[in-house]
Amino acid sequence: MTEENKLITERKKKLETIKLTYKAYPNTFRKKDYTDKITDEYKDIEKENLSEKNVSVSIAGRLLTIRNMGNSSFANLHDDSGNIQIYLQKKQVGEENYSLFNNLDLGDIVGINGVLFKTKTGELTVNTTSIMLLSKSLRPLPEKFHGIADIEIKYRQRYLDLMINPETKNLFKTRSRIISLIRDFFIKDDYLEVETPMMHMIPGGAAAKPFVTHHNSLDLDLYLRIAPELFLKRCIIGGYERVFEINRSFRNEGLSVKHNPEFTMIEFYCAYQDHVYLMLLIENLFDNIISSLNLGSKFKYQDYEINFKAPFLKIKFYDAIEKYAANIDISKLDDKGYVEAYCSENGITVTDKGCLVKTHLDIFEKTVEKQLIDPTFVTHYPTEVSPLSRSFDDDSSLVERFELFIAGREIANGFSELNDPIEQSNRFKAQVNSNDDEKMSYDDDFVTALEYGMPPTAGAGIGIDRLIMLFTNSASIRDVLLFPHMKPKK
């Protein structure tokens, strides 16, 4: 029997002993007080004054330390808001209650009634008058997180991470706050929050590999959403002028520190605006979040100090390649032989040998992105790799599109929307005929919708998980997802 199994057996025996006297797993205790509010209200009151007030509290939470000293004991009780010390005396709580306490273990969840006092060292403590076991922890808690094995625990058993590490718990509270700030920002700007389907007849709205599922009663394969874009634009066609959706999307791609197969993003669309408006809006959104989190316009992310002061840097797509791609001859980008040789020499995988412009994008993604540390809008993307974007009036080979990069990774993508149904149809057909593994499908229903007329529109998407990584200084996307996708245990 392993050491862990021995401990589990011992804890089960303790539970059986407790059952002889008490109801196991009761639901009759009602918590009235929270440790953080108790601490905030009474931490600065003098010991004698606190005793005179005779403050009664009713708290509940998990025991994470226990110090037994014979006829009296101390323990630390943790709840969602913080922790507080509790004190039990055998003569105060009685033989039965004290016997119950002696059968408790680290991780057990208890309800405590008592009176506040301060110890000789001045620590705020609850002098227990009654105790109730609410849930027995049959498994021992991990002592510490260290090394590779414990990283596995953090991600696979996040509940243990939340239980033991207050930093993790606070990070996910910050995540929730950031999402609320984003939602409030758009609602205050008269955007309407909408919900669109997560199962699609055909994958669309982005270039990515979809997950396939099956509808049994219809005997129909469906695709999990890779982006909500085409449905949100249908809302604009229908007459809404400002819409947004905070959504879960799914892309059937690899795992990495910045990729998870399911992720959270926001997409937002505004009629009668263009991509320039979107860049200003994103700058204002980021400033709002940073101010609310008291981060300051400059703060550290991993090894970088990033300057978020607006306006953000801007550079055109091909200018960025010329500036950042080592030893490239920008004048030869139309020479397929030169471009393929450059890729070969620099270890760049060519994703579609039939499309030279797609290879330009391969070069950009491999050589340029990682060097864009401070917030940088890359603009003027090629039309061939932007099938949903509106082309410039004076140059149909480039589109009114940007991507925002921070700390070497893409955070946002936006553009003036293509609203010409004939051009959109031709772009979809070109996608279908391409050799790209992540090409878009032809969406006949969306083209039909465009034929009813869509006003000039600007739309963008922001990866919320990556944004939260930045604002919480988290190295991996798994750190900001409560339950990240993990490979099966062998």
ROLUMFI-27701 format. One record per residue (C-alpha): z, x, y; residue number from 0. Coordinates in nm, 2 decimals, always signed. Each point is the difference from the previous one (the first is absolute). Example, Ala and Ser with C-alpha at 12.3 -4.5 7.8 and 13.67 -1.06 7.14 Angstrom:
<pts>
+0.78, +1.23, -0.45, 0
-0.07, +0.14, +0.34, 1
</pts>
This chain:
<pts>
+0.00, +0.00, +0.00, 0
-0.10, +0.14, +0.34, 1
+0.26, +0.04, +0.28, 2
-0.15, -0.28, +0.19, 3
+0.02, -0.23, -0.30, 4
+0.36, +0.09, -0.05, 5
+0.08, -0.10, +0.36, 6
-0.19, -0.33, -0.04, 7
+0.20, -0.07, -0.32, 8
+0.33, +0.07, +0.19, 9
-0.10, -0.22, +0.29, 10
-0.09, -0.29, -0.24, 11
+0.34, +0.03, -0.16, 12
+0.16, -0.02, +0.34, 13
-0.20, -0.31, +0.07, 14
+0.12, -0.16, -0.32, 15
+0.36, +0.08, +0.10, 16
-0.05, -0.16, +0.34, 17
-0.15, -0.31, -0.16, 18
+0.33, -0.07, -0.17, 19
+0.15, -0.08, +0.33, 20
-0.28, -0.06, +0.25, 21
-0.33, -0.19, +0.01, 22
-0.28, +0.26, -0.03, 23
-0.26, -0.01, +0.28, 24
+0.16, -0.27, +0.21, 25
-0.17, -0.16, +0.31, 26
+0.31, -0.14, +0.18, 27
+0.07, +0.28, +0.24, 28
-0.13, -0.06, +0.36, 29
-0.05, +0.31, +0.21, 30
+0.10, -0.06, +0.37, 31
-0.01, +0.35, +0.15, 32
-0.23, +0.30, +0.02, 33
+0.12, +0.36, +0.00, 34
-0.20, +0.11, +0.30, 35
+0.13, -0.28, +0.22, 36
+0.36, +0.07, -0.12, 37
-0.04, +0.36, +0.09, 38
-0.16, -0.06, +0.34, 39
+0.27, -0.24, +0.10, 40
+0.31, +0.18, -0.12, 41
-0.07, +0.37, -0.03, 42
+0.13, +0.09, +0.34, 43
+0.32, -0.22, -0.01, 44
+0.32, +0.20, -0.04, 45
+0.18, -0.01, -0.33, 46
+0.30, -0.19, +0.13, 47
-0.20, -0.25, +0.19, 48
-0.22, -0.07, -0.30, 49
+0.30, -0.07, -0.22, 50
+0.13, -0.25, +0.26, 51
-0.33, -0.19, +0.00, 52
+0.03, -0.06, -0.38, 53
-0.38, -0.02, -0.04, 54
-0.10, -0.17, -0.33, 55
-0.35, +0.08, -0.14, 56
-0.20, -0.12, -0.29, 57
-0.26, +0.26, -0.11, 58
-0.23, +0.06, -0.31, 59
-0.20, +0.29, -0.12, 60
-0.04, +0.28, -0.24, 61
+0.26, +0.27, -0.08, 62
-0.15, +0.34, +0.04, 63
+0.32, +0.21, -0.01, 64
+0.34, -0.07, -0.17, 65
+0.32, +0.21, +0.04, 66
+0.28, -0.11, -0.23, 67
+0.34, +0.13, +0.07, 68
+0.22, -0.19, -0.25, 69
+0.15, -0.31, +0.16, 70
-0.24, +0.01, +0.30, 71
-0.37, +0.08, +0.04, 72
-0.27, +0.05, +0.26, 73
-0.36, -0.09, -0.03, 74
-0.31, -0.02, +0.22, 75
-0.18, -0.33, +0.01, 76
-0.37, +0.00, +0.12, 77
-0.18, -0.31, +0.11, 78
-0.34, -0.05, +0.17, 79
+0.13, +0.10, +0.34, 80
+0.21, +0.31, -0.08, 81
+0.33, +0.09, -0.18, 82
+0.37, -0.02, +0.04, 83
+0.31, +0.13, -0.18, 84
+0.21, -0.24, -0.20, 85
+0.36, +0.06, -0.12, 86
+0.18, -0.17, -0.29, 87
+0.37, +0.01, -0.08, 88
+0.12, -0.13, -0.33, 89
+0.30, -0.18, +0.15, 90
-0.23, -0.15, +0.27, 91
-0.28, -0.14, -0.23, 92
+0.21, -0.06, -0.31, 93
-0.02, +0.14, -0.35, 94
-0.30, -0.22, -0.10, 95
-0.22, +0.10, +0.29, 96
+0.10, +0.36, -0.02, 97
-0.09, +0.00, -0.37, 98
-0.33, -0.14, +0.09, 99
-0.06, +0.28, +0.25, 100
+0.08, +0.26, -0.26, 101
-0.28, -0.13, -0.22, 102
-0.25, +0.03, +0.29, 103
-0.27, +0.28, +0.02, 104
-0.22, +0.14, +0.27, 105
-0.28, -0.24, +0.07, 106
+0.20, -0.32, -0.07, 107
-0.04, -0.27, +0.26, 108
+0.33, -0.16, +0.12, 109
+0.13, -0.25, +0.25, 110
+0.31, +0.11, +0.20, 111
+0.24, -0.20, +0.21, 112
+0.24, +0.21, +0.21, 113
+0.14, +0.10, +0.33, 114
-0.12, +0.29, +0.22, 115
+0.21, +0.30, +0.07, 116
-0.04, +0.37, +0.08, 117
+0.11, +0.28, -0.23, 118
+0.20, +0.31, +0.11, 119
-0.33, +0.17, +0.07, 120
-0.12, -0.29, +0.21, 121
-0.25, -0.14, -0.24, 122
-0.07, -0.37, +0.03, 123
+0.09, -0.15, -0.34, 124
+0.04, -0.34, -0.17, 125
+0.34, -0.06, -0.15, 126
-0.11, -0.21, -0.30, 127
+0.19, -0.32, -0.08, 128
-0.24, -0.13, -0.26, 129
-0.30, +0.14, -0.19, 130
-0.27, -0.17, -0.21, 131
-0.26, +0.17, -0.22, 132
-0.34, -0.16, +0.09, 133
-0.23, +0.21, -0.21, 134
+0.06, +0.28, -0.25, 135
-0.22, +0.31, +0.02, 136
-0.06, +0.08, -0.37, 137
-0.20, +0.31, +0.07, 138
+0.14, +0.31, +0.18, 139
-0.14, +0.08, +0.34, 140
-0.19, +0.33, +0.04, 141
+0.23, +0.25, +0.17, 142
-0.26, +0.16, +0.23, 143
-0.37, +0.02, +0.06, 144
-0.14, +0.35, -0.05, 145
-0.32, +0.14, -0.14, 146
-0.31, -0.16, -0.15, 147
+0.18, -0.23, -0.24, 148
+0.19, -0.16, +0.28, 149
-0.32, -0.06, +0.20, 150
-0.10, -0.21, -0.30, 151
+0.32, -0.19, +0.03, 152
-0.05, -0.06, +0.37, 153
-0.34, -0.16, -0.05, 154
+0.03, -0.16, -0.35, 155
+0.36, -0.13, +0.06, 156
+0.00, -0.06, +0.37, 157
+0.30, -0.22, -0.03, 158
+0.21, +0.31, -0.09, 159
-0.14, +0.19, +0.30, 160
+0.09, -0.29, +0.23, 161
+0.34, -0.03, -0.16, 162
+0.09, +0.37, +0.05, 163
-0.20, +0.13, +0.29, 164
+0.07, -0.18, +0.34, 165
-0.30, +0.20, +0.15, 166
-0.23, -0.19, -0.24, 167
+0.15, -0.33, +0.08, 168
-0.03, +0.07, +0.38, 169
-0.36, +0.11, -0.04, 170
-0.10, -0.34, -0.15, 171
+0.19, -0.18, +0.27, 172
-0.21, +0.20, +0.25, 173
-0.31, -0.09, -0.19, 174
+0.08, -0.37, +0.03, 175
+0.08, +0.04, +0.37, 176
-0.34, +0.18, +0.06, 177
-0.19, -0.29, -0.17, 178
+0.19, -0.25, +0.22, 179
-0.08, +0.20, +0.31, 180
-0.37, +0.00, -0.09, 181
+0.00, -0.37, -0.07, 182
+0.18, -0.08, +0.33, 183
-0.23, +0.22, +0.19, 184
-0.31, -0.20, -0.10, 185
+0.17, -0.34, +0.02, 186
+0.11, +0.08, +0.36, 187
-0.37, +0.09, +0.07, 188
-0.11, -0.35, -0.11, 189
-0.13, +0.11, -0.34, 190
+0.03, -0.26, -0.27, 191
+0.13, +0.11, -0.33, 192
-0.20, -0.13, -0.29, 193
-0.01, +0.04, -0.38, 194
-0.32, +0.06, -0.20, 195
-0.07, +0.01, -0.37, 196
+0.11, +0.29, -0.22, 197
-0.24, -0.08, -0.28, 198
-0.37, +0.03, +0.10, 199
-0.32, -0.11, -0.17, 200
-0.16, +0.33, +0.10, 201
+0.17, +0.32, +0.14, 202
-0.06, +0.05, +0.37, 203
+0.13, +0.11, +0.34, 204
+0.02, +0.37, -0.09, 205
-0.15, +0.27, -0.21, 206
+0.23, +0.03, -0.30, 207
+0.02, -0.07, -0.37, 208
+0.17, -0.33, -0.07, 209
+0.24, -0.12, -0.27, 210
-0.15, -0.27, -0.22, 211
+0.20, -0.30, -0.13, 212
-0.09, -0.32, -0.19, 213
+0.04, -0.36, +0.08, 214
+0.06, -0.17, -0.34, 215
-0.07, -0.36, +0.08, 216
-0.32, +0.08, +0.19, 217
-0.09, +0.28, -0.25, 218
-0.09, +0.21, +0.31, 219
+0.06, +0.36, +0.09, 220
+0.15, +0.05, +0.35, 221
+0.08, +0.31, +0.21, 222
+0.33, +0.08, +0.16, 223
-0.04, +0.03, +0.38, 224
-0.10, +0.35, +0.12, 225
+0.00, -0.13, +0.36, 226
+0.04, -0.33, +0.18, 227
-0.28, +0.08, +0.26, 228
-0.27, -0.25, -0.10, 229
+0.24, -0.29, -0.02, 230
+0.16, +0.08, +0.34, 231
-0.35, +0.01, +0.15, 232
-0.06, -0.34, -0.14, 233
+0.30, -0.11, +0.20, 234
-0.16, +0.13, +0.31, 235
-0.32, -0.18, -0.09, 236
+0.20, -0.31, -0.04, 237
+0.13, +0.02, +0.36, 238
+0.32, +0.20, +0.00, 239
-0.03, +0.27, +0.25, 240
+0.29, +0.23, -0.10, 241
+0.13, +0.03, -0.36, 242
+0.19, +0.24, -0.21, 243
+0.13, +0.04, -0.35, 244
+0.27, +0.23, -0.14, 245
-0.13, +0.02, -0.35, 246
+0.03, +0.16, -0.34, 247
-0.32, +0.15, -0.11, 248
-0.10, +0.17, -0.33, 249
-0.24, +0.30, -0.06, 250
-0.07, +0.14, -0.35, 251
+0.03, +0.36, +0.10, 252
+0.22, +0.30, -0.08, 253
+0.37, +0.06, +0.08, 254
+0.09, +0.26, +0.26, 255
+0.26, +0.06, +0.27, 256
-0.21, -0.22, +0.23, 257
-0.15, -0.25, -0.25, 258
+0.15, -0.28, -0.20, 259
-0.22, -0.26, -0.18, 260
+0.17, -0.29, +0.19, 261
+0.09, +0.05, +0.36, 262
+0.09, -0.19, +0.32, 263
-0.23, -0.01, +0.30, 264
-0.07, -0.21, +0.31, 265
-0.34, -0.11, +0.10, 266
-0.06, -0.17, +0.34, 267
-0.30, -0.14, +0.17, 268
-0.07, -0.10, +0.36, 269
-0.30, -0.18, +0.13, 270
-0.18, +0.11, +0.31, 271
+0.13, +0.36, -0.02, 272
-0.13, +0.34, -0.13, 273
+0.13, +0.31, -0.17, 274
+0.12, +0.15, +0.33, 275
+0.24, -0.29, +0.04, 276
+0.13, +0.06, -0.36, 277
+0.08, +0.37, +0.08, 278
+0.21, -0.10, +0.30, 279
+0.17, -0.28, -0.20, 280
+0.10, +0.25, -0.27, 281
+0.13, +0.25, +0.25, 282
+0.22, -0.28, +0.15, 283
+0.11, -0.12, -0.34, 284
+0.11, +0.35, -0.10, 285
+0.18, +0.05, +0.33, 286
+0.19, -0.33, -0.06, 287
+0.11, +0.11, -0.34, 288
+0.10, +0.35, +0.10, 289
+0.20, -0.13, +0.30, 290
+0.18, -0.26, -0.22, 291
+0.09, +0.27, -0.25, 292
+0.11, +0.24, +0.28, 293
-0.22, +0.28, -0.14, 294
-0.13, +0.14, +0.32, 295
-0.37, +0.08, +0.06, 296
+0.03, +0.33, -0.19, 297
+0.17, +0.02, -0.33, 298
-0.02, +0.19, -0.33, 299
-0.19, -0.11, -0.30, 300
+0.05, +0.24, -0.29, 301
-0.12, +0.34, +0.13, 302
-0.16, -0.14, +0.31, 303
+0.11, -0.10, +0.34, 304
-0.22, -0.29, +0.10, 305
-0.07, -0.12, +0.35, 306
-0.04, -0.37, +0.02, 307
-0.04, -0.02, +0.38, 308
-0.30, -0.21, +0.09, 309
-0.29, +0.03, +0.05, 310
-0.07, +0.13, -0.35, 311
-0.26, +0.27, -0.06, 312
-0.35, -0.11, -0.05, 313
-0.29, +0.18, -0.17, 314
-0.34, -0.11, -0.13, 315
-0.07, +0.02, -0.38, 316
-0.26, +0.28, +0.02, 317
+0.18, +0.19, +0.27, 318
+0.30, +0.01, -0.23, 319
-0.21, +0.14, -0.29, 320
-0.14, +0.27, +0.24, 321
+0.35, +0.08, +0.12, 322
+0.20, +0.00, -0.32, 323
-0.24, +0.06, -0.29, 324
+0.01, +0.38, -0.05, 325
-0.33, +0.19, +0.04, 326
-0.21, -0.32, +0.01, 327
-0.34, +0.00, +0.18, 328
+0.00, -0.34, +0.16, 329
-0.37, +0.03, +0.07, 330
-0.08, -0.01, -0.37, 331
+0.19, -0.31, -0.10, 332
-0.33, -0.18, -0.05, 333
-0.11, +0.27, -0.25, 334
+0.11, -0.14, -0.34, 335
-0.03, +0.34, -0.17, 336
+0.22, +0.16, +0.26, 337
+0.26, -0.28, -0.01, 338
+0.02, +0.01, -0.38, 339
+0.03, +0.38, -0.01, 340
+0.28, -0.02, +0.27, 341
+0.19, -0.25, -0.22, 342
-0.05, +0.21, -0.31, 343
+0.13, +0.32, +0.18, 344
+0.31, -0.19, +0.14, 345
+0.10, -0.19, -0.31, 346
-0.10, -0.34, +0.15, 347
-0.09, -0.28, -0.25, 348
-0.32, -0.18, +0.09, 349
+0.07, -0.37, -0.07, 350
-0.35, -0.13, +0.05, 351
-0.29, +0.25, -0.03, 352
-0.24, -0.27, +0.11, 353
+0.16, -0.04, +0.35, 354
+0.01, +0.30, +0.22, 355
+0.22, -0.17, +0.26, 356
+0.26, -0.08, -0.27, 357
+0.01, +0.37, -0.07, 358
+0.07, +0.06, +0.37, 359
+0.30, -0.23, -0.06, 360
+0.10, +0.20, -0.31, 361
+0.00, +0.32, +0.22, 362
+0.21, -0.18, +0.27, 363
+0.26, -0.13, -0.25, 364
+0.04, +0.34, -0.17, 365
+0.00, +0.23, +0.31, 366
+0.08, -0.20, +0.31, 367
+0.27, -0.26, -0.08, 368
+0.27, +0.25, -0.10, 369
-0.03, +0.17, +0.34, 370
+0.06, -0.31, +0.21, 371
+0.37, +0.02, +0.06, 372
+0.07, -0.17, +0.33, 373
-0.13, -0.36, +0.02, 374
-0.38, +0.02, +0.02, 375
-0.26, -0.27, +0.02, 376
-0.32, +0.12, -0.17, 377
-0.28, -0.21, +0.14, 378
-0.38, -0.05, -0.03, 379
-0.02, -0.02, -0.38, 380
-0.34, -0.01, -0.17, 381
-0.14, -0.35, -0.06, 382
-0.08, +0.07, -0.37, 383
+0.37, +0.04, -0.09, 384
+0.12, -0.29, +0.22, 385
-0.17, -0.31, -0.14, 386
+0.21, -0.26, +0.19, 387
+0.00, +0.17, +0.34, 388
-0.21, -0.07, +0.30, 389
-0.25, +0.28, +0.10, 390
-0.02, +0.14, +0.35, 391
-0.27, -0.17, +0.21, 392
-0.15, +0.33, +0.10, 393
+0.03, +0.17, -0.35, 394
-0.03, -0.21, -0.31, 395
+0.09, +0.30, -0.22, 396
+0.36, -0.01, +0.12, 397
+0.26, -0.28, +0.02, 398
+0.27, -0.11, +0.23, 399
+0.27, +0.11, -0.24, 400
+0.31, +0.22, -0.01, 401
+0.24, +0.13, -0.25, 402
+0.35, +0.11, +0.11, 403
+0.14, +0.31, -0.17, 404
+0.36, +0.13, +0.03, 405
+0.15, +0.29, -0.19, 406
-0.33, +0.06, -0.19, 407
-0.04, -0.35, -0.14, 408
-0.17, -0.33, +0.10, 409
+0.23, -0.26, +0.15, 410
-0.24, -0.25, +0.15, 411
-0.36, -0.11, -0.01, 412
-0.16, -0.23, +0.25, 413
-0.33, -0.10, +0.16, 414
-0.21, -0.24, +0.19, 415
-0.10, -0.25, -0.27, 416
-0.36, -0.05, -0.10, 417
-0.08, -0.36, +0.07, 418
-0.38, +0.00, -0.06, 419
-0.04, -0.18, -0.34, 420
-0.34, +0.15, -0.06, 421
+0.12, +0.35, +0.06, 422
+0.31, -0.06, -0.21, 423
-0.21, -0.13, -0.29, 424
-0.22, +0.32, +0.02, 425
+0.31, +0.22, +0.01, 426
+0.15, -0.18, -0.31, 427
-0.33, +0.05, -0.19, 428
+0.00, +0.37, +0.09, 429
+0.35, +0.02, -0.14, 430
-0.10, -0.17, -0.33, 431
-0.29, +0.24, -0.04, 432
+0.21, +0.31, +0.06, 433
+0.14, +0.24, -0.26, 434
+0.35, -0.01, +0.15, 435
+0.28, -0.09, -0.25, 436
+0.19, -0.18, +0.28, 437
-0.30, -0.19, +0.14, 438
+0.04, -0.35, +0.14, 439
-0.14, -0.31, -0.18, 440
-0.24, -0.24, +0.17, 441
+0.21, -0.29, +0.14, 442
-0.24, -0.29, +0.03, 443
+0.27, -0.24, +0.11, 444
+0.11, +0.23, +0.29, 445
-0.36, +0.04, +0.11, 446
-0.03, -0.38, +0.00, 447
+0.31, -0.02, +0.22, 448
-0.14, +0.25, +0.24, 449
-0.31, -0.21, +0.03, 450
+0.21, -0.27, +0.17, 451
+0.07, +0.26, +0.27, 452
+0.30, +0.24, +0.05, 453
+0.10, +0.09, +0.35, 454
+0.00, +0.37, +0.10, 455
+0.32, +0.12, -0.18, 456
+0.21, +0.31, -0.04, 457
+0.21, +0.06, -0.31, 458
+0.22, +0.27, -0.15, 459
+0.23, +0.07, -0.29, 460
+0.31, +0.22, +0.00, 461
+0.16, +0.14, -0.32, 462
+0.36, -0.11, +0.04, 463
+0.14, +0.22, -0.29, 464
-0.15, +0.32, +0.16, 465
+0.12, -0.11, +0.34, 466
+0.36, -0.04, -0.14, 467
-0.03, +0.34, -0.16, 468
-0.06, +0.15, +0.35, 469
+0.28, -0.19, +0.17, 470
+0.26, +0.08, -0.27, 471
-0.11, +0.36, -0.07, 472
-0.08, -0.08, -0.36, 473
-0.21, +0.25, -0.19, 474
-0.14, -0.24, -0.26, 475
-0.12, -0.36, +0.00, 476
+0.23, -0.06, -0.30, 477
+0.30, +0.07, +0.23, 478
-0.09, -0.30, +0.22, 479
-0.08, -0.24, -0.29, 480
+0.30, -0.17, -0.16, 481
-0.17, +0.00, -0.34, 482
-0.30, +0.23, +0.00, 483
-0.25, +0.01, -0.28, 484
+0.09, +0.25, -0.27, 485
-0.18, +0.13, -0.31, 486
+0.15, -0.15, -0.32, 487
+0.28, +0.21, -0.16, 488
-0.12, +0.18, -0.31, 489
</pts>
